[in-house]
Amino acid sequence: MKKLLTAAALLTAACILTGCNKKDGKIRIGVIQLVEHPALDKSYQGFVDGLAEAGYKDGENIVIDYQNAQAEQANCVTIANKFINDRDDLIFAIATPAAQAVANLTKKIPILVTAVTDPETAKLVKSNKKPETNVTGTSDLTPVAAQISLLKKLVPTAETVGLLYCSSEANSIFQINIAKEACLANGLAFLEGSVSNSNEIQQVTQSLVGKVDAFYIPTDNMLAAGLANVAMVANNAKLPTICGEDGMVVSGGLATYGINYYELGKLTAKQAVKIIEKEATPATMPIEYLEKFDFTYNKDTAAAIGIEIPDNL
């Protein structure tokens, strides 16, 4: 069982980490979140709660500076520079574009990332098993192949799947490539519908109506934030949408078989504690993954499009 640290011990840890360069001795953690949507929000809350459970509470012995980039890459860079100029002790980056912005600007401050599907592909680390950089964290890689199998189970007559994703998100491209292989393995054809900005979501979705029997969307930040636009088109056309995570399901998708982003945030908090207490450095800490996946479906969406959810799910 992990021993509880006293306030004095926590302060000592802070001094070791920072050289006591802050007048109040508190550890400063900058948080940069790409955009507001349920999955990323849960990751942040899990991180904060995980730190509190370990004895690190905002306003007491740590100071959390939370910033949201509102899906703008320029904002990510501005926020990253702010954290660097503030001499923050640790940076927590939520989603790949936010993580890349910070990692490109500092090689000294420890960076933890989450909601990044493959940090290695995103060039945040040299290897997911051994980062060898100032970056480590947790991956939100979902069971893409299992999600495609779920689509086949819920829509056994489906022949063609519309794959919706943002063409500029490395996470999404990585997952879409897995989805393509999974479609072929399940005897499904596919059509791609990529978007470059949120204004294209409704139009691209509509362009696939009549050509596909269902939609699949990975854990794509832009599509997650604009899922209501997808649902408006897909549900009206009575086309099921299988999603990468449960926040999308809440926003109108049909179902997912995915990870719990709150627990992912808590897992990242455990890594933060190791860094704060000098038990490890990002360079030697492997990227971590959740092992448990949950089935979630939207009862209202299922009723609206006439899909029955099997009891065995």
For each residue, the residues with C-beta under 8 A, 3 or more apart:
1:
2: 54
3:
4: 55
5: 9 10 13 55 277
6: 9 10
7: 10 11 61
8: 11 12
9: 5 6 12 13
10: 5 6 7 13 14 55 56 61
11: 7 8 14 15 25 61
12: 8 9 15 16
13: 5 9 10 16 17 27 276 277 278
14: 10 11 17 18 20 22 25 26 27 61 89 276
15: 11 12 18 19 20 25
16: 12 13 278
17: 13 14 27 89 275 276 278
18: 14 15 21 22 27 28 89
19: 15
20: 14 15 25
21: 18 87
22: 14 18 25 26 28 87
23:
24:
25: 11 14 15 20 22
26: 14 22 60 61 62 63
27: 13 14 17 18 56 61 62 63 89 90 276
28: 18 22 62 63 65 86 87 88 89 90
29: 62 63 64 65 88 89 90 91 92 272
30: 65 67 79 82 83 86 88 90 91 92
31: 44 47 64 65 66 67 91 92 93 94
32: 67 69 76 79 80 83 91 92 93 94 98 101 102
33: 36 40 41 44 66 67 68 69 94 95 98
34: 40 68 69 71 76 94 95 96 97 98 221
35: 40 68 69 70 71 95 221 222 225
36: 33 40 41 68 70 225
37: 40 41 221 224 225 247
38: 41 42 224 246 247 250 251 261
39: 42 43 115 140 219 224 245 246 247 248 261
40: 33 34 35 36 37 43 44 94 95 115 221 261
41: 33 36 37 38 44 45 247
42: 38 39 45 46 247 260 261 262 264 265
43: 39 40 46 47 94 114 115 140 261 262 264 265 268
44: 31 33 40 41 47 48 66 94 265
45: 41 42 48 49 262 265
46: 42 43 49 50 261 262 263 264 265 266 267 268 269
47: 31 43 44 50 51 92 114 265 266 268 269 272
48: 44 45 51 52 58 64 265 269
49: 45 46 52 53 262 265 266 269
50: 46 47 53 54 265 266 267 268 269 270 272
51: 47 48 54 56 57 58 62 269 272 273
52: 48 49 55 56 57 58
53: 49 50 266 269
54: 2 50 51 269 270 273
55: 4 5 10 52 61
56: 10 27 51 52 61 62 272 273 276
57: 51 52 60 61 62
58: 48 51 52 62 63 64
59: 62 63
60: 26 57
61: 7 10 11 14 26 27 55 56 57
62: 26 27 28 29 51 56 57 58 59
63: 26 27 28 29 58 59
64: 29 31 48 58
65: 28 29 30 31 83 86 88
66: 31 33 44
67: 30 31 32 33 79 82
68: 33 34 35 36
69: 32 33 34 35 72 73 75 76 79 97 98
70: 35 36 75
71: 34 35 198 221 222 225
72: 69 75 76
73: 69 76 77 97 101
74: 77 78
75: 69 70 72 78 79
76: 32 34 69 72 73 79 80 97 98 100 101 102
77: 73 74 80 81 101 105
78: 74 75 81 82
79: 30 32 67 69 75 76 82 83 98 101
80: 32 76 77 83 84 91 101 102 104 105 106
81: 77 78 84 85 105
82: 30 67 78 79 85 86
83: 30 32 65 79 80 86 88 91 102 109
84: 80 81 87 88 105 106 109
85: 81 82
86: 28 30 65 82 83
87: 21 22 28 84
88: 28 29 30 65 83 84 91 109
89: 14 17 18 27 28 29 109 110 276
90: 27 28 29 30 109 110 111 112 272 275 276
91: 29 30 31 32 80 83 88 102 106 109 110 111 112
92: 29 30 31 32 47 111 112 113 114 268 272
93: 31 32 98 99 101 102 103 111 112 113 114 137
94: 31 32 33 34 40 43 44 98 99 113 114 115
95: 33 34 35 40 98 99 115 116 171 221
96: 34 99 100 113 115 116 117 122 124 169 170 171 221
97: 34 69 73 76 100 101 169 221
98: 32 33 34 69 76 79 93 94 95 101 102
99: 93 94 95 96 102 103 111 113 116 119 122 124 135 137
100: 76 96 97 103 104 122 123 124
101: 32 73 76 77 79 80 93 97 98 104 105
102: 32 76 80 83 91 93 98 99 105 106 111
103: 93 99 100 106 111 124 133 134 135
104: 80 100 101
105: 77 80 81 84 101 102
106: 80 84 91 102 103 109 111 134
107: 133 134
108: 134
109: 83 84 88 89 90 91 106 134
110: 89 90 91 134 275 281 282
111: 90 91 92 93 99 102 103 106 134 135 136 137 282
112: 90 91 92 93 135 136 137 268 271 272 275 282
113: 92 93 94 96 99 116 119 124 135 136 137 138 268
114: 43 47 92 93 94 137 138 140 264 265 268
115: 39 40 43 94 95 96 140 219 221 261 264
116: 95 96 99 113 119 122 124 137 138 139 140 171
117: 96 121 122 139 140 141 170 171 174 175 218 219
118: 121 122 128 139 141 170 171 174
119: 99 113 116 122 124 125 128 131 135 136 137 139 287
120: 123 124 125 126 127 128 287
121: 117 118 170 174
122: 96 99 100 116 117 118 119 170 171
123: 100 120
124: 96 99 100 103 113 116 119 120 131 133 135
125: 119 120 128 131 132 133 135 136 287
126: 120 130 131 132 133
127: 120 130 131 132
128: 118 119 120 125 131 139 286 287
129: 286 287
130: 126 127 283 284 286
131: 119 124 125 126 127 128 135 136 282 283 284 285 286 287
132: 125 126 127 283
133: 103 107 124 125 126 282 283
134: 103 106 107 108 109 110 111 282 283
135: 99 103 111 112 113 119 124 125 131 282
136: 111 112 113 119 125 131 271 282 283 285 286 287
137: 93 99 111 112 113 114 116 119 268 271 287 288
138: 113 114 116 264 267 268 271 287 288 289 290
139: 116 117 118 119 128 287 288 289
140: 39 43 114 115 116 117 171 219 245 259 261 264
141: 117 118 175 289
142: 147 175 218 219 244 245 256 257 258 259 293
143: 146 147 257 258 293
144: 147 148 175 178 179 182 218 244
145: 148 149 178 181 182 185
146: 143 149 150 257 293
147: 142 143 144 150 151 179 182 216 242 243 244 256 257 258
148: 144 145 151 152 161 179 182 183 185 186 188 216 242
149: 145 146 152 153 182 186
150: 146 147 153 154 242 255 256 257 295 313
151: 147 148 154 155 158 161 188 214 216 240 242
152: 148 149 155 156 158 186 188
153: 149 150 156 310 313
154: 150 151 240 242 254 255 307 309 310
155: 151 152 158 213 214 240 307
156: 152 153
157: 213
158: 151 152 155 161 188 213 214
159: 188 189 213
160: 188 189 190 191 211 212 213
161: 148 151 158 179 183 188 189 190 191 212 213 214 215 216
162: 190 191 192 193 205 208 211 212 214 215 216 239
163: 176 179 180 183 190 191 192 193 215 216 217
164: 193 194 195 201 204 205 208 215 216 217 220 223 230
165: 169 172 173 175 176 192 193 194 195 217 218 220 223
166: 169 172 194 195 196 220 221 222 223
167: 172 173 194 195 196
168: 196
169: 96 97 165 166 172 173 220 221 222
170: 96 117 118 121 122 173 174
171: 95 96 116 117 118 122 140 174 175 218 219 220 221
172: 165 166 167 169 175 176 218 219 220 223
173: 165 167 169 170 176 177
174: 117 118 121 170 171 177 178
175: 117 141 142 144 165 171 172 178 179 218 219 220 244
176: 163 165 172 173 179 180 192 218
177: 173 174 180 181
178: 144 145 174 175 181 182
179: 144 147 148 161 163 175 176 182 183 190 216 218
180: 163 176 177 183 184 190
181: 145 177 178 184 185
182: 144 145 147 148 149 178 179 185 186
183: 148 161 163 179 180 186 188 189 190
184: 180 181 187 188
185: 145 148 181 182
186: 148 149 152 182 183
187: 184
188: 148 151 152 158 159 160 161 183 184
189: 159 160 161 183
190: 160 161 162 163 179 180 183
191: 160 161 162 163 208 211 212
192: 162 163 165 176
193: 162 163 164 165 204 205 207 208
194: 164 165 166 167 204
195: 164 165 166 167 198 200 201 204 222 223
196: 166 167 168 200
197: 200 222
198: 71 195 201 222 225 226 229
199: 203
200: 195 196 197 203 204
201: 164 195 198 204 205 222 223 226 229 230
202: 205 206 229 230 232 233
203: 199 200 206 207
204: 164 193 194 195 200 201 207 208
205: 162 164 193 201 202 208 209 215 229 230 233 234
206: 202 203 209 233
207: 193 203 204 211
208: 162 164 191 193 204 205 211 212 215
209: 205 206 212 233 234 237 239
210: 237
211: 160 162 191 207 208
212: 160 161 162 191 208 209 215 239
213: 155 157 158 159 160 161 239
214: 151 155 158 161 162 239 240 241 242
215: 161 162 163 164 205 208 212 230 234 239 240 241 242
216: 147 148 151 161 162 163 164 179 241 242 243
217: 163 164 165 220 223 224 227 230 241 242 243 244 248 253
218: 117 142 144 165 171 172 175 176 179 244
219: 39 115 117 140 142 171 172 175 224 244 245 258
220: 164 165 166 169 171 172 175 217 223 224 244
221: 34 35 37 40 71 95 96 97 115 166 169 171 224 225
222: 35 71 166 169 195 197 198 201 225 226
223: 164 165 166 172 195 201 217 220 226 227 230 248
224: 37 38 39 217 219 220 221 227 244 245 247 248 251
225: 35 36 37 71 198 221 222
226: 198 201 222 223 229 230
227: 217 223 224 230 231 243 248 251 252 253
228: 231 232 251 252
229: 198 201 202 205 226 232 233
230: 164 201 202 205 215 217 223 226 227 233 234 241 252 253
231: 227 228 234 235 241 251 252 253 301
232: 202 228 229 235 236 252
233: 202 205 206 209 229 230 236 237
234: 205 209 215 230 231 237 239 240 241 305
235: 231 232 238 239 241 252 301 304 305
236: 232 233
237: 209 210 233 234
238: 235 304 305 306
239: 162 209 212 213 214 215 234 235 305
240: 151 154 155 214 215 234 254 255 301 305 307
241: 214 215 216 217 230 231 234 235 248 252 253 254 301
242: 147 148 150 151 154 214 215 216 217 253 254 255 256
243: 147 216 217 227 246 248 249 253 254 255 256 258
244: 142 144 147 175 217 218 219 220 224 248 256 258
245: 39 140 142 219 224 248 249 256 258 259 261
246: 38 39 243 249 250 256 258 260 294 296
247: 37 38 39 41 42 224 250 251 261
248: 39 217 223 224 227 241 243 244 245 251 252 253 256
249: 243 245 246 252 253 254 255 256 296 297 298 301
250: 38 246 247 298
251: 38 224 227 228 231 247 248
252: 227 228 230 231 232 235 241 248 249 298 301
253: 217 227 230 231 241 242 243 248 249 256 298 301
254: 154 240 241 242 243 249 297 298 301 302 305 307
255: 150 154 240 242 243 249 295 296 297 298 302 309
256: 142 147 150 242 243 244 245 246 248 249 253 295 296 297
257: 142 143 146 147 150 293 294 295 296
258: 142 143 147 219 243 244 245 246 293 294 296
259: 140 142 245 263 264 290 292 293 294
260: 42 246 263 264 290 292 294
261: 38 39 40 42 43 46 115 140 245 247 264 265
262: 42 43 45 46 49 265 266
263: 46 259 260 266 267 290 292
264: 42 43 46 114 115 138 140 259 260 261 267 268 290
265: 42 43 44 45 46 47 48 49 50 114 261 262 268 269
266: 46 47 49 50 53 262 263 269 270
267: 46 50 138 263 264 270 271 288 290
268: 43 46 47 50 92 112 113 114 137 138 264 265 271 272 288
269: 46 47 48 49 50 51 53 54 265 266 272 273
270: 50 54 266 267 273 274
271: 112 136 137 138 267 268 274 275 280 285 288
272: 29 47 50 51 56 90 92 112 268 269 275 276
273: 51 54 56 269 270 276 277 279
274: 270 271 277 279 280 285
275: 17 90 110 112 271 272 278 279 280 281 282 285
276: 13 14 17 27 56 89 90 272 273
277: 5 13 273 274
278: 13 16 17 275
279: 273 274 275
280: 271 274 275 284 285
281: 110 275 284 285
282: 110 111 112 131 133 134 135 136 275 285
283: 130 131 132 133 134 136
284: 130 131 280 281
285: 131 136 271 274 275 280 281 282
286: 128 129 130 131 136
287: 119 120 125 128 129 131 136 137 138 139
288: 137 138 139 267 268 271
289: 138 139 141
290: 138 259 260 263 264 267 293
291:
292: 259 260 263
293: 142 143 146 257 258 259 290
294: 246 257 258 259 260
295: 150 255 256 257 313
296: 246 249 255 256 257 258
297: 249 254 255 256 301 302 309 313
298: 249 250 252 253 254 255 301 302
299: 302 303
300: 303 304
301: 231 235 240 241 249 252 253 254 297 298 304 305 307
302: 254 255 297 298 299 305 307 308 309
303: 299 300 306
304: 235 238 300 301
305: 234 235 238 239 240 254 301 302
306: 238 303
307: 154 155 240 254 301 302
308: 302
309: 154 255 297 302 313
310: 153 154 313
311:
312:
313: 150 153 295 297 309 310
